[in-house]
């Protein structure tokens, strides 16, 4: 009896070793938000020249910090935990002076082709940003877009910040869902 159990265990392990398993699928892009849908109609309300910068959410133990340490980067960029509107920062959010561009304003940056996002990067020119944050240095016609977290976010923010002193013209838009 014990011998048959042992033999059946070996047979089962042999079957498992020779079994074929489906290969893992590549990640599927998440469904786009209403504002990011290609099928949504976008109406340009106005165009405005701005100073464009980017910020990121520093993480402990990154390989590099812009200002030399985690604490200094948090002081400049914020902790990346919550925006002034109470949301968790994400690519597609922007900080602005709410007297110029109030919370919830949607905008495009047609001249900026720096790819944003980590899994499925899109050029910033194809993203509709929403104003959800403010910043200590974000005054008047200054837009600060969120580039991501950690080293990846830092590198993307640095690419955008290296475009200075180039002037950008943003488009304040209204998103109308298609029928």
N, C-alpha and C positions, 0 to 999 in steps of 0.2 A: 504494500500500500504506500509506504513512504517513498519507495523507489519510483512509483508511477507519478507521485506528486512532484518529485524532483525533476523527472524527465519532462513532465508537462510544463514546469517552470522554464526549463531550458528551451523547449519548443516555443513558448510564448515570447521569451526574450529574443530568440532568433527571428521570430516574425516581426517583432518591434524593430530590430536592427535593419531588416530588409524592407520595412514599410516605407512607402513614399508619402511625403507630406507636401501639401501645397506650399509653393514659395510665397513669402510675405509680399503683399502688394505695396507698391509705393504709396506714400501718403496722398490722400485726396484733398484738393483745396477746399477749404471751408466755404459754405455758401456765402455769397457776398451780401453785405447789408444793403438796405434799400438805397442808400446814397451811393453805393459802389456798383450797382447793377449797370451793366452795359445797356440794358433795355430801358432804363429810366431816362426820362428827358430832363435835360439840364438847361435852365434859363439863366443867362448871365444878367445879373442886376446892375453891377458896376465893376469897373476896373480901377485898381488903385496901386500906385507904386509903393513898395515896402522894402524894409530891410529884413532879410530872411536869415534866420539862424536855426540851429537844431539843438535839442537837449536829449539826454538819455537818463535811464535809471541805473545808477551805479550799484554793483553787487560786491559783497565782500570777496576777497581773494581773486580779483580779476588779475590778468597778467600785467595790465598797465592802467594807470589813472591819468586823466588829462592834467589835473593839478597836483599830481604826486601822491595822493593818498585817498582812501575811501572817504574819510571825514571831509576833506577839502572838496571833493567832487560832489558830495551830498550838499554841502553848503551852497555851491553854485547851481547845481542841477535839481536839487530837491532829492528826496529819498526814493521817488518813483513809486510810492505806495498809494497816493491818492491825489487827484487834481483838486483845484479849488471848487469845482462843481460837485465833488464827492465821488467821482468815478475813478477806477483804476486806470492809469495811463496805458494807452495802446497806440500802435501805429495808426495814423488817421486822426489823431487829436492834435490840436494846436493851442498854443498860449498866445494871448493878445491882450491889449489894453481894452478892457470891456467898455470904456467910454467911446472908443473908436469902432471896435467890432464886438458887439455884445455876445454873451454866452449863447451858444447854439448856432451862431453864424456859420454857414457852410461856405467853403472856398476851395478854389483850385489854384495850382501854381504851374501854369503851362510851360514855363521856361526851365523847370527843374527836373532833370532826368535821372537824378541819383536814385537807384533802386532802394526801396524801403521794405522791411519785413524780412523774416529769416527763412521760413519754410517755402513761401511762394512770393518772392520779391516782385514788386511792381514799381515802375518808375513813379516818382512823386507826382509827375505831371498827370498821371492816370488816377490818382487818388483824390477823392473829395474829402477834405479835412473839415473837422468841426471844432469850433472854438469851445474848449472845455476848461481852460486853465489860464492863469495869469503868471507873472513872474516879476521879481524885483527889478530886473533890468528891461522888462518888456514895456516900453512906453510909446505912445503915439502910434506911428505907422511901422511897427516892428512885429513880425510874426515869428514865433519860435515853435517849430514842429517837433513832435516826439519821434525819436528814431529807434527806440527799443531799449532793451536791458543789457547790462553786462558789456563784455568786450565787443560783441557784435553791434550793439546799439551805439557804443562809443565810436567805433570805426565809421559807422554810417553818419553819425552826427559830425565827426571831424571832416568827412568828405563834403558835407553841405557847408560847414563853417569855413572850409578852405575856398569856397566860391566867392568869398568877400573880396573886394567891395562891390561886386556885381549887384546892380539894382534889379529887383524882380518886380514884375507887375502881376498881382494876383487878380483873380476873378471871384467876386462875391456872387454866389449862385443860389438858385432856388431849385430844389430837386422835385420834379413832378413824376410820380410813378406812372409807368405806362399801363394802359388798359389791357 
